[in-house]
Amino acid sequence: MNQNNRHTYKMGIIGNCSYMAHVDTNANIAWLCWPDFDSSFVFGGLIDKNKGGHYKISPDTDSFVSNQYYIENTNVLCTEFETEDGAFRVTDFAPRFSLYDRYYKPLMLVRKIEPLKNSPAVRVSIKPMGDYGQITPKAERGSSHLSFTGLESNLRLTTNIPLSYILSEKSFILDEPKYLVLTWGVPFEASLETVSEDFLKKTVDYWRNWVKHAKIGNFHQKVVIRSALALKIHQFQDTGAILAAGTMSLPEFHNSGRNWDYRYCWMRDTYYTLTAFNNIGHFEEMEKYSEYIENIALKEKDQLQPLYKINGDSRIDEKILDLEGYLGNTPVRLGNQAYTHIQNDVYGQILLSLLPLYIDRRYAGEQAKSTKLIYQLLDIIEKKMAEPDAGLWEFRDFQQNHSYTYLFHWAGCSAAYKIALHYEDLELEQKANKLMKESVQWIEKCFDKDQGAYTQAVGNPNMDASLLQLITMDYLDPTSDITKNHLKKLEQELRTPEGLFYRYLHADDFGKPEVTFLVCSFWYVEALACVGRLDEAISFFDKLMEYSNHLGLFSEDVDSKDGSQWGNFPQAYSHVGLINAAFRIDKKLDKPDFL
């Protein structure tokens, strides 16, 4: 892998389950959407350097070295600068802690600037934008704050830095800590230094306590912790929705045209995310997500969409914005046409997501749940059993009877069967069992005898990395010759020497894919562990760690030629894959197969 030519996202994320912000290695807020994850950006330089605005804290020189890192076991991000004149640190965080038996998680971004060596010259510049770059708010000076008007709500910056320096973008000597508190809606009215320091301490304590109560094994513990922390702030706590990613229109590879808005809740992605949270012993996320699902299911009785807005709204119309795009990659898409797709794997994934709430004794207060939703989901599976769909890769121009869809019909009905046994509901048990058998019949139609493997869809010979999960989800016996041949065929067709995996290699609506899909590589690691090839699983897992950025954050896609990161960032899917693969290996290391 050529590190010199490798493209990486040189930024970290902060968040508090109300919002997420991307901070680059120059301490610029490159991406921040307010008031919601899927609202217009306030700072969007990531996809348009001019119309995106900025919020920079920088040395008063172009000659500097920066270093970025997280305070250990937190989502508090530090960026340090060193120049000939001195050094300073910028600490960025989104306040989150317990207050009055609730979580305090305001639309507030706190920035602390402190000198580390000498008294360096520092410059602060802020230019928020609205309506995806169409509105430039007017800055109005207060006694110790700037108000930006013209947006749907008041944006206010409270600081102990002279406002004249910020408005004129002039540098100033940093000889004591300075604070900047940016708020949306409710203004900050408190002692700036005292409250900022108090919020910082409480936020650090909250995240460290959250990590402390996670069940994380010894295998690559540090990277699993970082992935868990990143995942946590992808959940919108207000409704329980879990985002696929916090960004929009970052290309799957350069000049690909595959630029998607991922700031929504995919039913499929959240199943994997909740599995990861369950694996590390955090259950609050599952309870919140179940509330989100139940509220949607009440409205959508006959068919569920693959994705919804984080507030549960169903319309996510896709349109093209007049923006320059990340590194010039256009079109810049807002919204996602996939909401109109038929993707029938979602019903099984919802059933699997809800299973613990029905049968796990740790959810003592949930055990009296009604099975009405379970019946409803099974009814939809029964009705749609023979229906072709767009599949998990969301093909836009054709539909097939996908093996992956039937795998999740089978797995979802298996979950419903377990719920039926738990509730001693004979009717539910018989219905789930019948649909499980029908799903198996459809999966077996996807077995290609000539290749000795399961293929993407009925009558389609293409190999598909999603079918690694026939192994990881226990549909296939890990010791059988069929399983070994199936895995071997997937390796021959889709794996690179580094252990990276393509989703598929046939042409789709946009041509042939040119980059690997990172979560597929983690599925491969899991499959290796399942079939007893543990040394290989560990070796490939170690190699995959090379594809993170400087903070241990992973993108959606990786270019196998040079290891470049592409796609929306960070991608929840990738971090989920990492956690679940590490969990699988850790279990194998703890309890070898021969014991």
ZATISE-754772 format. One record per residue (C-alpha): x negated, y negated, z; residue in one letter; residue number from 1. Coordinates in pm, 1 decimal, always signed. Each point is the difference from the previous one (the first is absolute). Example, Ala and Ser with C-alpha at 12.3 -4.5 7.8 and 13.67 -1.06 7.14 Angstrom:
REM residues 2
          X          Y          Z   rovex   base
    -1230.0     +450.0     +780.0       A      1
     -137.0     -344.0      -66.0       S      2
***
This chain:
REM residues 595
          X          Y          Z   rovex   base
       +0.0       +0.0       +0.0       M      1
     -146.3     -334.2     -108.8       N      2
      +55.4     -228.8     +299.6       Q      3
     -126.7     -305.3     -189.3       N      4
     +279.0       +9.6     -258.0       N      5
     +268.1     +125.1     +238.0       R      6
     +311.6     -212.2      +38.8       H      7
     +132.5      -12.8     +355.1       T      8
     +255.9     -212.9     +175.9       Y      9
     -217.9     -217.0     +222.3       K     10
     +266.0      -75.0     +256.5       M     11
     +165.9     +124.6     +314.4       G     12
     +356.7      -14.9     +127.0       I     13
     +158.7     -130.1     +315.9       I     14
     +362.8      +36.7     +101.4       G     15
     +251.4      +47.7     +280.1       N     16
     +285.9     +199.6     -162.7       C     17
     +168.9     -326.8      -99.3       S     18
     -249.5      -96.3     -269.6       Y     19
     -337.4      +87.1     -147.7       M     20
     -282.7     -225.3     -119.6       A     21
     -308.6      +79.7     -207.6       H     22
     -319.1     -180.1     +104.6       V     23
     -297.3      +12.4     -235.3       D     24
     -368.7       -0.2      +93.5       T     25
       -7.7     -379.7      -49.4       N     26
     +266.1      -39.5     +272.7       A     27
     +262.3     -106.2     -251.6       N     28
     +356.5     +121.4      +48.7       I     29
      +26.9     +154.0     -344.7       A     30
     +350.8     +139.4      +48.5       W     31
     +280.8      -82.4     +243.3       L     32
     +374.5      +30.1      -64.2       C     33
     +245.5     -172.8     +234.0       W     34
     +253.7      +37.6     +148.7       P     35
      +15.4     +367.6     -111.5       D     36
     -243.4     +247.3     -150.4       F     37
     +186.1      -29.2     -332.4       D     38
      +49.7     -379.1       +6.5       S     39
     -195.1     -236.7     -221.8       S     40
     -362.2      -45.0      +94.5       F     41
      -97.0     -303.6     +202.4       V     42
     -361.5      +73.7      -91.4       F     43
      -41.1     +204.0     -317.5       G     44
     -347.3      -70.6     -134.7       G     45
      -37.3     +375.3      -39.5       L     46
     +208.5      -11.4     -319.6       I     47
      -40.8     -364.3     -105.3       D     48
     -286.2     -218.7     +117.3       K     49
     +179.2     -323.0      -97.3       N     50
     +370.5      +58.4      +60.3       K     51
      -70.9     +226.8     +295.4       G     52
     -135.9     -266.1     +233.2       G     53
     -253.4      +78.1     +273.2       H     54
      -82.8      -18.8     +370.6       Y     55
     -378.1       -9.1      +33.0       K     56
     -245.8      -30.5     +284.5       I     57
     -349.9      -21.5     -143.8       S     58
     -351.1     -129.3      +60.0       P     59
      -89.4     -334.7     -150.5       D     60
     -239.9     +169.2     -238.9       T     61
      +11.9     +258.3     -275.8       D     62
     -305.3     +171.7     +148.1       S     63
     +123.9     +233.5     +272.2       F     64
      +32.5     +362.3     +101.0       V     65
     +330.1     +134.2     +132.6       S     66
      +84.0     +312.6     +195.7       N     67
     +349.9     +125.6      +67.2       Q     68
     +114.8     +252.7     +258.9       Y     69
     +288.9      +92.7     +228.5       Y     70
      -16.2      -27.0     +374.9       I     71
      -17.3     +369.3      +84.4       E     72
     +333.6     +184.8       +9.5       N     73
     +202.9     -309.2      -92.3       T     74
     +147.7     -185.4     -296.4       N     75
     -190.8     -313.8     +102.6       V     76
     -240.6      -98.3     -277.9       L     77
     -327.2     -192.8      +31.3       C     78
     -197.4     -167.8     -278.5       T     79
     -344.7     -131.5      +90.8       E     80
     -203.4     -249.2     -203.1       F     81
     -372.3      -74.3      +20.1       E     82
     -166.6     -297.5     -169.4       T     83
     -330.5     -182.3      +37.9       E     84
     +169.4     -237.4     +245.3       D     85
     +162.0     +258.6     +224.9       G     86
     +266.2     +267.0      +28.9       A     87
     +366.7      +19.2      +91.2       F     88
     +283.4     +251.8      +28.1       R     89
     +360.5      -15.6     -120.4       V     90
     +238.2     +227.1     +190.8       T     91
     +336.6      +61.1     -168.0       D     92
     +298.1     +175.4     +154.2       F     93
     +377.8      +31.8       -1.6       A     94
     +125.0       -4.2     +361.5       P     95
     +165.2     +322.5     +115.9       R     96
      +59.7     +105.5     +359.3       F     97
     +273.4      +89.9     +245.3       S     98
     +201.7     -290.2     +140.9       L     99
     +327.1      +21.4     +196.5       Y    100
      +39.7     +370.5      -88.0       D    101
      -27.9      -80.8     -370.9       R    102
     -281.4      -39.3     -249.9       Y    103
     -110.9     -356.2      -61.1       Y    104
      -83.6       -4.5     -372.6       K    105
      +51.8     -354.6     -131.9       P    106
      -63.4     -137.9     -346.3       L    107
     -320.2     -148.7     +133.1       M    108
     -356.4      +22.7     -130.2       L    109
     -267.6      -92.4     +253.5       V    110
     -354.1      -88.8     -106.2       R    111
     -284.7      -64.8     +242.6       K    112
     -328.2     -154.2     -117.2       I    113
     -294.8      +18.0     +239.6       E    114
     -368.9      -86.5      -34.5       P    115
     -246.0     +287.5      +39.6       L    116
     -330.7     -180.1      -65.8       K    117
      -70.7     -373.1       -4.0       N    118
     +276.0     -233.8     -119.3       S    119
      +77.8      +86.7     -362.5       P    120
     +204.0     -218.0     -233.7       A    121
     +339.7     +153.5      -77.2       V    122
     +273.8      -90.1     -243.7       R    123
     +373.4      +84.7      +27.2       V    124
     +232.8      -27.1     -298.8       S    125
     +364.5      +99.1      -20.8       I    126
     +237.3       -8.8     -296.8       K    127
     +317.3     +207.1      +43.1       P    128
     +234.4      +70.4     -291.1       M    129
     +361.6     +105.1      -41.1       G    130
     +218.6     +191.7     -246.6       D    131
     -292.8     +196.4     -143.6       Y    132
     -203.7     -310.2      -79.7       G    133
     +282.4     -218.1     -128.6       Q    134
      +25.2     -221.3     +310.5       I    135
     -282.1     -201.2     +156.6       T    136
     +116.8     -103.5     +350.3       P    137
      -62.2     -353.0     +119.9       K    138
     -241.1      -37.9     +294.2       A    139
     +119.8     -230.3     +279.2       E    140
     -223.0      -97.6     +290.1       R    141
     +115.0      +29.9     +361.6       G    142
     -189.2      -81.6     +317.4       S    143
     -195.3     +328.2       +5.2       S    144
     +157.3     +194.2     -283.5       H    145
      +73.9       +5.4     -369.9       L    146
     +349.3      +79.4     -123.8       S    147
      +53.1     +130.2     -351.6       F    148
     +346.9      -77.4     -132.0       T    149
     +185.1     +116.8     -309.0       G    150
      +11.4     +370.1      +80.9       L    151
     +305.9     +189.0     +126.3       E    152
     -125.1      -55.2     +354.8       S    153
     -252.8     -223.8     +171.3       N    154
     -364.5     +105.7      -20.4       L    155
     -214.2     -156.2     +271.2       R    156
     -371.1       +3.1      +78.9       L    157
      -92.1      -94.3     +357.6       T    158
     -369.0      -52.9      +69.2       T    159
     -262.7     -178.4     +207.9       N    160
     -201.9      -78.5     -313.1       I    161
      +35.8     -362.5     -115.2       P    162
     +280.3       -1.3     -254.4       L    163
     -185.2     -250.1     -217.3       S    164
     -276.4     +254.9      -57.8       Y    165
     +250.5     +263.6     -111.7       I    166
     +199.9     -232.5     -226.0       L    167
     -313.8     -136.2     -165.2       S    168
     -172.6     +342.3       +5.4       E    169
     -304.8     -157.7     +165.1       K    170
     -243.4     +201.0     +206.3       S    171
      -46.2      -45.3     +375.2       F    172
     -254.8     +112.2     +255.8       I    173
     +112.3     +309.0     +191.7       L    174
     -135.8      -28.5     +355.1       D    175
     +294.9     +156.0     +187.6       E    176
     +280.9     +247.0      -78.5       P    177
     +275.4     -131.5     -224.5       K    178
     +346.6     +147.5      -48.0       Y    179
     +252.9       -4.6     -280.3       L    180
     +351.8     +136.0      +48.7       V    181
     +215.6      +23.7     -312.3       L    182
     +370.5      +67.1      +57.8       T    183
     +310.1      +49.4     -212.2       W    184
     +328.9     -134.8     +135.1       G    185
      -53.5      -35.8     +375.4       V    186
     -285.5     -246.5      +66.4       P    187
     -281.8      +69.4     +242.1       F    188
      +56.7     -217.4     +309.9       E    189
     -254.0     +102.0     +265.7       A    190
     -354.0      -49.2     +122.7       S    191
     -196.6      +89.6     -311.6       L    192
     -317.8     +146.0     +151.3       E    193
     +160.3     +167.6     +302.5       T    194
     +281.7     +166.7     -189.8       V    195
     -217.4      +99.6     -296.5       S    196
     -249.0     +171.9     +228.2       E    197
     +281.6     +162.4     +197.7       D    198
     +164.6     +128.1     -319.8       F    199
     -334.8     +130.6     -125.1       L    200
      -65.9     +196.6     +318.0       K    201
     +354.1     +141.1      +10.9       K    202
      -13.5      +97.3     -367.3       T    203
     -335.2     +176.3      +42.3       V    204
     +137.0     +180.9     +306.3       D    205
     +317.3     +102.5     -185.7       Y    206
     -187.0     +158.8     -291.4       W    207
     -251.7     +175.2     +222.1       R    208
     +276.9     +139.5     +214.1       N    209
     +182.8     +117.9     -313.4       W    210
     -312.3     +182.8     -118.3       V    211
      -62.2     +140.5     +346.9       K    212
     +341.3     +166.2       -5.9       H    213
      -52.8     +154.7     -344.7       A    214
      -86.2     +367.1      -28.9       K    215
     -301.9      -11.1     -228.8       I    216
     -249.0     +285.5      -22.6       G    217
     -375.8      -25.4      -23.1       N    218
      -26.5      +54.9     -375.6       F    219
      -86.7     -338.3     -156.8       H    220
     +175.1     -165.1     +293.7       Q    221
     -114.9     -353.0      -82.1       K    222
     +142.4       -4.2     -353.5       V    223
     +323.1     +165.5     +114.3       V    224
      +45.1     -272.7     +262.3       I    225
      -51.2     -272.0     -261.7       R    226
     +249.1     +169.1     -232.8       S    227
     +256.0      +31.1     +280.3       A    228
      -37.0     -367.6      +89.2       L    229
      +41.6      -99.5     -364.9       A    230
     +309.6     +217.2      -35.2       L    231
     +160.9     -138.8     +312.3       K    232
      +16.6     -351.6     -140.6       I    233
     +167.1     +129.1     -316.9       H    234
     +321.5      +51.1     +197.3       Q    235
     +251.0     -285.2      +14.7       F    236
     +113.9      +44.1     +355.8       Q    237
     +316.3     -205.6      -38.7       D    238
     +165.8     +270.3     -212.5       T    239
     -242.8     +292.4      +20.9       G    240
      -88.3       -6.4     -372.4       A    241
     -352.2     +106.5      -93.2       I    242
     -174.2     -169.8     -292.9       L    243
     -193.2     +182.4     -268.9       A    244
     -243.3     -294.2       -0.3       A    245
       -3.6     -366.3      +90.5       G    246
     -107.2     -123.8     -344.2       T    247
     +142.9      -34.0     -349.8       M    248
     -138.8      +38.4     -351.8       S    249
     -351.7     +115.4      +86.2       L    250
      -77.6     +215.0     -307.3       P    251
      -43.3     +378.3       +6.6       E    252
     -307.5      -66.0     -211.7       F    253
     -134.3     -305.9     -179.6       H    254
     +215.4     -116.0     -293.4       N    255
     +232.7     +299.0      +42.4       S    256
     +330.9     -188.1      +11.4       G    257
      +88.6     +229.7     +291.7       R    258
      +57.8     -283.4     +245.0       N    259
     +276.1      +72.6     +251.4       W    260
     +161.8     -174.5     +294.4       D    261
      -30.6     +243.2     +293.4       Y    262
     +140.3     -213.6     +283.6       R    263
     +301.1     +225.4      +48.7       Y    264
      +99.0     +315.0     +182.3       C    265
      -29.8     +318.6     -205.1       W    266
     +187.0     +292.6     +154.2       M    267
     -275.4     +232.0     -119.6       R    268
     -293.5     -196.1     +138.1       D    269
     +155.8      -41.0     +339.6       T    270
      +41.2     +376.9      +40.4       Y    271
     -377.2      +40.0      -28.9       Y    272
      -58.7     -300.5     +224.8       T    273
     +227.1     +134.7     +272.3       L    274
     -172.6     +337.3      -25.2       T    275
     -326.0     -182.0      +70.2       A    276
     +146.9     -184.8     +299.8       F    277
     +144.0     +325.9     +129.7       N    278
     -339.9     +167.5      -40.2       N    279
     -161.5     -264.7     +220.4       I    280
     +279.8       +6.9     +257.2       G    281
     +165.4     -337.8      -66.6       H    282
     +379.3      +32.9      -16.1       F    283
     +135.3     -354.8      +20.8       E    284
      -54.9      -45.5     -373.6       E    285
     +214.9     +304.2      -79.6       M    286
     +285.3     -119.2     +220.0       E    287
       +1.8     -342.5     -167.0       K    288
      -16.4     +153.7     -347.5       Y    289
     +292.9     +232.8      +75.4       S    290
     +209.9     -306.6      +83.0       E    291
      -96.9     -153.6     -334.4       Y    292
      +91.4     +318.6     -190.4       I    293
     +331.7      +47.2     +179.0       E    294
     +104.8     -358.0      -73.3       N    295
      -78.4      +49.3     -370.6       I    296
     +170.3     +340.1      -18.3       A    297
     +320.6     -144.9     +141.7       L    298
      +25.2     -227.8     -304.0       K    299
     -139.5     +236.1     -265.9       E    300
     +210.8     +313.7      +28.7       K    301
      -48.0     +162.7     -341.8       D    302
     -355.8      -87.0     -100.3       Q    303
     -302.0     -153.5     +167.1       L    304
     -253.8     -213.8     -181.2       Q    305
     -370.4      +86.4      +10.3       P    306
      -69.8     -333.2     +168.1       L    307
     +174.1     -286.7     +179.2       Y    308
      -92.5     -342.3     +124.2       K    309
     -122.2      -13.9     +356.9       I    310
     +334.9     -145.6     +110.7       N    311
     +183.5     +288.2     -167.9       G    312
     +117.2     -193.2     -308.0       D    313
      +23.9     +214.8     -310.3       S    314
      -67.6     -242.4     -287.2       R    315
     -368.9      -48.3      -77.6       I    316
      +17.2     -145.9     -349.3       D    317
     -332.9       -7.4     -179.0       E    318
     -118.4     -312.1     -179.1       K    319
     -323.3     -149.2     -128.4       I    320
     -152.9     -300.9     +175.3       L    321
     -203.7     -271.1     -172.5       D    322
     -316.2      +65.9     +200.3       L    323
     -355.6      +74.6     -115.2       E    324
      -14.1     +337.5     +178.0       G    325
     -274.0     +169.3     +198.8       Y    326
     -321.2      -37.3     -206.8       L    327
     +226.3     -105.5     -286.8       G    328
     +209.2     +317.4       +9.8       N    329
     +347.4      -65.8     -135.5       T    330
     +291.8      +36.8       +3.7       P    331
      +54.8     -105.8     +360.3       V    332
     +311.7     +188.9     +103.1       R    333
     +239.3     -103.8     +275.5       L    334
     +249.1     +269.1     +103.9       G    335
       -6.4     +359.9     -115.3       N    336
     +210.6     +164.9     -268.5       Q    337
      -47.6     +337.0     +171.1       A    338
     +294.7      -80.6     +224.6       Y    339
     +224.4      +93.0     -294.7       T    340
     -166.0     +340.0      -48.3       H    341
     +140.5     +336.1      +85.5       I    342
     -260.7     +158.2     +227.8       Q    343
     +165.6     +293.4     +167.5       N    344
     -286.6     +103.1     +227.5       D    345
     +100.7     -278.6     +241.3       V    346
     +281.2     +200.2     +162.9       Y    347
     -230.8     +276.2     +114.6       G    348
     -252.5     -251.9     +124.5       Q    349
     +261.5     -177.0     +209.7       I    350
     +109.2     +333.0     +150.1       L    351
     -360.3      +82.4      +87.8       L    352
      -49.4     -347.1     +148.2       S    353
     +306.5      +37.8     +223.0       L    354
      -68.9     +358.0     +111.0       L    355
     -196.2      -82.6     +319.3       P    356
     +273.3     -234.0     +121.6       L    357
     +242.6     +293.0       -6.8       Y    358
     -205.9     +287.4     +138.0       I    359
     -311.7     -135.2     +175.1       D    360
      +62.9       +6.2     +375.3       R    361
     -216.0     -307.7      +48.2       R    362
     +286.4     -204.3     -149.3       Y    363
     +227.4      +73.9     +294.1       A    364
     +239.3     -285.9      -68.4       G    365
      +36.9      +93.1     -367.2       E    366
     +114.4     +358.2      +39.7       Q    367
     +371.2      -85.1      -16.6       A    368
      -31.6     -137.4     -353.4       K    369
     +285.3      +72.2     -238.2       S    370
      -74.7     +235.7     -289.2       T    371
     +216.9     -209.1     -233.9       K    372
     -304.5     -148.8     -175.3       L    373
     -155.4     +346.3      -41.4       I    374
     +316.1     +127.4     -170.1       Y    375
       +7.3     -311.4     -217.4       Q    376
     -357.6      +52.0     -120.8       L    377
      +58.6     +368.9      -71.9       L    378
     +312.6      -85.6     -198.6       D    379
     -205.1     -234.0     -218.6       I    380
     -272.8     +263.6      -51.6       I    381
     +266.2     +252.0      -99.9       E    382
     +153.8     -241.7     -249.3       K    383
     -336.0      -95.6     -152.1       K    384
     -169.0     +341.2       -0.1       M    385
      -13.3      +33.2     -380.0       A    386
      -45.1     -371.8      -73.4       E    387
     -326.0     -113.4     -167.2       P    388
     -169.4     -295.8     +165.5       D    389
     -288.0     -247.5      -37.0       A    390
     -214.7     +187.3     +251.9       G    391
     -231.7     -131.4     +266.3       L    392
     -224.6     -171.9     -258.8       W    393
     +302.1     -203.9     -113.2       E    394
      -18.7      +63.6     -372.8       F    395
     +196.6     -279.8     -163.4       R    396
      +87.8     +148.1     -338.4       D    397
      +77.6     +366.9      +61.2       F    398
     +151.3     +235.9     +256.5       Q    399
      -74.3     +363.8      +81.0       Q    400
      +87.1     +273.2     +248.8       N    401
     -307.5      -59.0     +215.7       H    402
     -153.3     +274.6     +207.9       S    403
      -85.8     -257.0     +268.6       Y    404
     +365.8     -100.7      +29.6       T    405
     +103.7     +361.2      +55.8       Y    406
     -277.4      +47.1     +253.9       L    407
     +158.6     -274.3     +207.1       F    408
     +349.3     +134.5      -57.2       H    409
     -133.2     +324.3     +147.9       W    410
     -187.4     -169.5     +285.6       A    411
     +288.4     -235.2      +82.1       G    412
     +250.8     +283.4       +5.0       C    413
     -241.0     +195.0     +221.5       S    414
       +5.8     -294.6     +241.3       A    415
     +380.6       -5.8      -12.7       A    416
       +2.0     +374.8      +70.1       Y    417
     -208.8      -55.2     +314.2       K    418
     +236.8     -275.3     +111.1       I    419
     +296.2     +234.5      -57.9       A    420
     -159.6     +268.8     +217.2       L    421
      -71.4     -254.9     +270.7       H    422
     +361.1     -121.7       -0.4       Y    423
     +142.1     +351.4      -50.7       E    424
     +189.6     -130.8     -304.1       D    425
      +73.4     +307.6     -214.3       L    426
     +149.1     -197.1     -290.9       E    427
     -305.8     -225.5      -21.9       L    428
     -228.5     +301.7      +28.1       E    429
     +168.9     +179.9     -290.2       Q    430
       +2.0     -310.2     -220.2       K    431
     -368.1      -74.6      +63.1       A    432
      -98.2     +363.4      -60.2       N    433
     +190.2      +13.6     -329.7       K    434
     -168.5     -317.7     -127.6       L    435
     -343.2     +120.6     +112.8       M    436
      +40.4     +309.2     -219.1       K    437
     +116.8     -206.6     -298.4       E    438
     -301.3     -229.9      +41.1       S    439
     -235.6     +298.4       -4.7       V    440
     +153.9     +118.6     -325.9       Q    441
      -70.5     -338.5     -157.8       W    442
     -358.6      -13.6     +131.3       I    443
      -67.6     +342.5     -146.3       E    444
     +121.5     -122.1     -339.8       K    445
     -306.1     -228.8      +10.3       C    446
     -244.7     +290.5      +30.9       F    447
     -201.6      +37.6     -320.1       D    448
     -111.8     +362.9      -32.7       K    449
     -258.2      -80.7     -266.0       D    450
     -174.0     -251.1     +227.5       Q    451
      +70.9     +187.1     +321.7       G    452
     +113.1     -325.3     +161.7       A    453
     +300.6     -218.9      +70.1       Y    454
      +36.7     -288.8     -242.2       T    455
     +148.1     -347.0      +17.6       Q    456
     +352.5      +85.3     -115.4       A    457
     +216.5     +270.7     -149.4       V    458
     -125.6      +68.6     -353.6       G    459
     -290.4     -243.6      +37.5       N    460
     -354.5     +150.0       +9.3       P    461
     -169.5     -307.9     +149.8       N    462
     -181.5      +34.6     +331.6       M    463
      +95.4     -242.4     +277.6       D    464
     -194.3      -73.0     +319.1       A    465
     +320.3      -33.9     +201.6       S    466
      +26.4     +378.4      -20.8       L    467
     -291.3      +32.9     +238.8       L    468
     +281.8      -34.5     +249.4       Q    469
     +143.3     +336.8      -92.6       L    470
     -294.4     +114.2     +212.9       I    471
       -5.0     -263.8     +272.9       T    472
     +376.2      +23.5      +61.1       M    473
      -12.6     +380.2      +37.6       D    474
     +203.5      +85.4     -306.5       Y    475
     -287.1     +217.2     -120.7       L    476
     -177.1     +258.6     +213.4       D    477
     -353.6     -140.6      +43.5       P    478
     -150.6     +351.3      -23.9       T    479
     +172.0     +108.9     -322.9       S    480
     -166.3      +30.8     -339.6       D    481
     +269.8     -223.8     -148.8       I    482
      -98.7     -277.6     +239.9       T    483
     -370.4      +39.2      -76.8       K    484
      +62.9       -5.2     -375.0       N    485
     +234.4     -299.0      +29.5       H    486
     -260.8     -197.8     +193.2       L    487
     -275.5     +103.4     -240.9       K    488
     +202.8     -121.7     -298.4       K    489
      +65.8     -336.5     +165.7       L    490
     -371.9      -33.6      +74.1       E    491
      -95.6      +81.0     -359.5       Q    492
     +247.7     -243.6     -151.7       E    493
      +15.3     -297.2     +237.4       L    494
     -298.6       -8.4     +237.6       R    495
     -319.1     -198.5      -49.0       T    496
     -333.9     +131.7     +132.4       P    497
      +30.1     -244.0     +293.6       E    498
     +330.3     +153.6     +108.5       G    499
     +211.6     -284.4     -134.8       L    500
     +330.3     +101.8     -158.4       F    501
     +200.4     -138.2     -288.4       Y    502
     +377.1       +6.4      +44.2       R    503
      +22.2     +147.0     -351.2       Y    504
     -187.0      -50.6     -323.8       L    505
     +277.7       -0.5     -258.9       H    506
     +122.7     -324.9     -154.8       A    507
     +286.0     -178.4     +172.1       D    508
     +191.4     -319.7      -76.3       D    509
     -321.8     -206.4       +8.1       F    510
     -245.5     +247.1     -155.4       G    511
     -242.9     +230.7     +178.9       K    512
     -101.6      -76.1     +360.5       P    513
     -363.5     -104.3      +33.8       E    514
      -46.3       +9.3     +377.0       V    515
      +55.2     +253.3     +275.5       T    516
     +275.6      -30.1     +257.7       F    517
     -156.2       +9.6     +344.1       L    518
     +278.0     +170.9     +196.6       V    519
      -23.6     +295.8     -240.9       C    520
     -361.9      +44.8     +107.6       S    521
     +109.1      +20.9     +362.6       F    522
     +272.3     +249.4      -96.3       W    523
     -279.0     +203.7     -159.0       Y    524
     -202.1       -8.9     +321.1       V    525
     +305.9     +123.4     +188.5       E    526
      +53.7     +279.6     -252.2       A    527
     -362.0     +112.5      +37.0       L    528
      +42.3      +15.8     +377.0       A    529
     +325.3     +195.6      -40.2       C    530
     -160.5     +272.7     -213.4       V    531
     -297.5      +35.8     +235.5       G    532
     -258.1     -193.2     -204.3       R    533
      -72.5     -216.4     +302.5       L    534
     -363.1      -84.1      -76.5       D    535
     +102.4     -134.9     -339.5       E    536
     +288.8     -192.9     +155.1       A    537
     -239.0     -170.6     +242.7       I    538
     -254.9      -70.1     -273.3       S    539
     +253.8     -161.2     -233.4       F    540
     +156.1     -195.6     +288.1       F    541
     -344.7     -141.1      +79.0       D    542
      -43.1     -104.0     -364.0       K    543
     +336.8     -174.0       -6.2       L    544
     -112.0     -224.5     +286.8       M    545
     -236.7     -167.8     -247.4       E    546
     +296.7     -153.3     -183.6       Y    547
     +114.6     -234.2     +276.4       S    548
      -89.7     -366.9       +9.6       N    549
     -231.3     -152.9     +261.2       H    550
     +270.7      +26.9     +268.7       L    551
     +107.4     +358.8      -60.6       G    552
     +308.8     -100.4     -200.5       L    553
     +105.7     +199.2     -306.2       F    554
     +167.3     -100.3     -325.3       S    555
     +259.2     +192.9     -200.1       E    556
     -229.2     +102.0     -287.9       D    557
     -368.9      +75.3      -47.8       V    558
     -194.7      -10.9     -325.6       D    559
     -198.3     +323.7       -1.0       S    560
     -268.4     -148.3     -226.2       K    561
     -124.2     -260.7     +248.0       D    562
     +212.1      +42.0     +315.7       G    563
     +183.4     -329.9      -48.8       S    564
     +312.7      -75.3     +199.4       Q    565
     +317.3      -85.6     -192.5       W    566
     +372.4      -25.2      +63.4       G    567
     +186.8     -164.4     +282.5       N    568
     -203.1      -40.5     +315.4       F    569
      -16.7     +138.9     +252.6       P    570
     +224.7     +284.3     -110.9       Q    571
     +199.4     +166.8     +277.8       A    572
       +9.6     +321.2     -203.6       Y    573
     -380.2      +28.7       +1.5       S    574
      -33.4      -55.7     +374.3       H    575
     +280.5     +248.2      +63.8       V    576
     -184.5     +255.9     -211.3       G    577
     -317.3      -60.9     +198.7       L    578
     +171.1      +43.0     +337.6       I    579
     +187.1     +314.3     -101.7       N    580
     -307.9     +159.5     -160.0       A    581
     -211.9      -77.2     +308.0       A    582
     +273.2     +143.4     +223.4       F    583
      +12.5     +318.7     -206.9       R    584
     -379.1      +45.4      +15.7       I    585
      -12.4      -80.0     +370.1       D    586
     +260.1     +269.7      +72.3       K    587
     -201.5     +252.4     -200.0       K    588
     -319.6      -93.0     +182.9       L    589
     +178.9      +30.4     +331.5       D    590
     +159.1     +335.9      -85.2       K    591
     -194.5     +187.5     -268.6       P    592
     +198.8     +247.9     -208.0       D    593
     -185.1     +301.5     +138.8       F    594
     +113.4      -65.5     +361.1       L    595
***
